[in-house]
Amino acid sequence: MTRPLLRNPTSRHTRAGAAGFTLLEVMIAIAIFVIVAAMAMGGYNELSKQSTIIDESTARVRSIQTTVQRLSQDFAAIEPRPVREPLGEALENALRADARTQQIATLTRAGWTNPAGVPRSTLQRVSWRMENKQLIREYWVVLDRTLTAEPVETVMLDSVESVSLRFMDNTRTWHQQWPPLGSSGPDIMRMRPIAVEITLELTDWGKIVRLVEVSG
């Protein structure tokens, strides 16, 4: 007579237990996942921070380069063209500059491009000034402006500690302002230097010096 096979309940429970996870194993897996996620998040935050620093540094370099280039272009293209003052018939010098004042320099420059063919002069009246550690460039769409003519203003650079200018005359003598002290004569309104030294002192970059030769 054949005996029926008896099932082993212990063996069945063992196989069922081997197929799943214990609570301890699940908790360990969760803990490992949390640690890995925290490390990944920290790495991502650091990468994002470094990317932001690089972007800000690149933007700062671009602003400095643009400002120095624009300053150089303006002073290199000084034209001996006085302009009429907004009030009355008196004239302003083609170049009037004193970096010790808030209004650093006001000048007439050539080479104002006109790709749209607008009926206007290729000469431009430009002013540079300092305000709250910002270097600001202004220009007017007409040379002989009135009180109603508002300038177009652009903040070129911030974190500027100081701006200093020196002007070389025809005798190769340097002056801190223009026209030079003691200048006189009928041509004083049209006087131009032969070279301009521009010094920017920035909070983060220190001093930047640029020597510009005036055209003509």
C-alpha positions in Angstrom: 0.0 0.0 0.0 1.4 3.4 -1.0 1.6 6.0 1.6 0.4 9.5 0.6 3.1 12.2 0.5 3.0 14.6 3.5 3.6 18.3 2.8 6.2 20.0 5.0 4.7 23.3 6.2 8.1 24.5 7.5 9.5 24.2 4.0 6.6 26.1 2.5 7.1 29.1 4.9 10.8 29.1 4.3 10.3 29.4 0.6 7.7 32.2 1.0 10.1 34.1 3.4 13.0 33.8 0.9 10.9 35.3 -1.8 10.2 38.6 0.1 12.0 41.2 2.2 12.0 41.6 5.9 11.1 44.9 7.5 14.8 45.4 8.5 15.9 44.9 4.9 13.3 47.4 3.7 14.4 50.0 6.3 18.1 49.5 5.3 17.3 50.0 1.7 15.3 53.2 2.4 18.2 54.5 4.5 20.7 53.8 1.7 18.4 55.5 -0.8 18.1 58.6 1.5 21.8 58.8 1.9 22.5 58.5 -1.9 19.7 61.0 -2.7 21.2 63.5 -0.2 24.7 63.1 -1.7 23.3 63.6 -5.2 21.3 66.7 -4.2 24.4 68.1 -2.5 26.4 67.5 -5.7 23.7 69.1 -7.8 23.5 72.2 -5.5 27.2 72.6 -5.7 27.3 72.2 -9.4 24.4 74.8 -9.7 26.3 77.2 -7.5 29.5 76.9 -9.5 27.6 77.4 -12.7 26.0 80.6 -11.3 29.4 81.9 -10.2 30.9 81.2 -13.7 27.9 83.0 -15.3 28.3 86.0 -13.1 32.0 86.1 -13.6 31.5 85.9 -17.4 28.9 88.7 -17.3 31.3 90.8 -15.2 34.2 90.4 -17.6 31.9 91.2 -20.5 30.7 94.4 -18.8 34.2 95.6 -18.0 35.4 94.9 -21.6 32.4 96.7 -23.1 32.9 99.7 -20.8 36.6 100.0 -21.5 36.0 99.7 -25.2 33.2 102.3 -25.2 35.4 104.7 -23.2 38.3 104.2 -25.6 36.1 104.7 -28.6 34.5 107.9 -27.3 37.8 109.6 -26.4 39.6 108.4 -29.5 36.9 110.0 -31.7 36.7 113.4 -30.0 35.7 116.1 -32.5 36.5 119.8 -32.2 32.8 120.7 -32.4 31.4 122.9 -29.5 27.7 122.7 -28.8 25.2 125.3 -27.9 24.1 125.3 -24.2 20.5 124.5 -23.6 19.9 128.0 -22.2 21.0 130.9 -24.4 23.5 131.2 -27.2 26.7 130.4 -25.2 28.8 127.4 -26.3 30.1 124.3 -24.4 33.6 123.1 -25.1 34.0 120.2 -27.5 35.6 118.4 -24.5 35.0 119.4 -20.9 36.3 117.0 -18.4 37.2 116.8 -14.7 37.2 113.4 -13.0 37.0 115.0 -9.6 33.4 115.9 -10.2 30.4 113.6 -10.6 30.2 114.6 -14.3 33.4 113.1 -15.4 33.5 114.2 -19.0 31.3 115.6 -21.7 32.4 115.5 -25.3 31.5 115.5 -29.0 32.5 112.4 -30.8 32.5 111.3 -34.4 31.6 108.0 -35.9 28.0 107.6 -34.7 26.8 104.9 -37.0 23.5 105.3 -38.7 22.5 101.9 -40.3 18.8 102.9 -40.5 19.6 106.1 -42.5 17.8 108.4 -40.0 18.2 112.1 -40.9 20.7 113.1 -38.1 24.3 114.0 -37.7 27.1 111.3 -37.4 28.4 113.4 -34.5 27.2 112.6 -31.0 27.2 114.5 -27.7 28.2 112.1 -25.0 28.6 112.4 -21.2 30.1 110.1 -18.6 29.2 110.4 -14.9 29.5 108.5 -11.7 26.6 107.9 -9.4 26.4 105.4 -6.5 29.4 103.5 -7.7 27.9 103.2 -11.1 29.6 104.4 -14.3 26.8 105.9 -16.5 27.0 106.9 -20.2 24.5 109.4 -21.6 24.1 110.7 -25.2 21.7 113.1 -26.9 20.2 112.5 -30.3 21.0 116.2 -31.3 24.1 118.2 -30.7 22.6 121.6 -30.0 19.9 120.4 -27.6 17.3 122.3 -25.7 16.0 121.8 -22.1 13.3 119.4 -23.4 15.9 117.1 -25.0 16.3 114.1 -22.6 19.5 112.0 -22.8 19.6 108.3 -23.5 21.1 106.8 -20.3 22.9 103.5 -19.9 24.5 102.1 -16.7 27.7 100.7 -18.1 29.4 99.3 -15.0 28.8 99.0 -11.3 31.1 98.4 -8.3 33.3 101.3 -9.5 35.3 102.9 -6.8 36.7 105.7 -8.8 37.5 107.0 -12.3 40.4 109.2 -13.1 41.5 110.9 -16.4 44.6 112.5 -17.7 45.0 114.5 -20.9 48.1 115.1 -22.9 48.4 118.4 -24.8 50.4 119.2 -27.9 53.5 119.8 -25.8 53.2 116.3 -24.3 52.3 117.7 -20.9 49.7 115.8 -18.8 46.7 117.6 -17.3 44.1 116.4 -14.8 41.3 118.3 -16.5 40.3 119.7 -19.8 40.6 122.4 -21.0 43.9 122.7 -19.0 44.0 125.3 -16.2 45.1 128.7 -17.5 44.0 128.0 -21.1 42.8 130.9 -23.1 42.3 132.1 -26.7 39.7 131.9 -29.4 40.2 128.2 -30.0 39.8 127.1 -26.5 36.3 125.7 -27.3 37.8 123.4 -29.9 40.9 122.3 -28.1 41.5 118.6 -28.1 44.2 116.5 -26.3 46.4 114.2 -28.3 46.0 111.3 -25.8 43.8 110.4 -22.8 44.8 108.1 -20.0 41.8 106.4 -18.4 42.0 104.7 -15.0 39.2 102.7 -13.5 39.4 101.4 -10.0 36.9 98.5 -9.4 35.9 96.9 -6.2 36.8 93.4 -7.4 39.4 93.9 -10.2 41.5 96.8 -8.7 42.9 99.3 -11.2 42.5 99.1 -15.0 44.5 101.6 -17.0 44.0 102.4 -20.7 45.9 104.9 -22.8 44.0 106.2 -25.8 45.3 108.2 -28.7 42.9 110.8 -30.0 42.4 110.5 -33.7 43.3 113.4 -36.0 
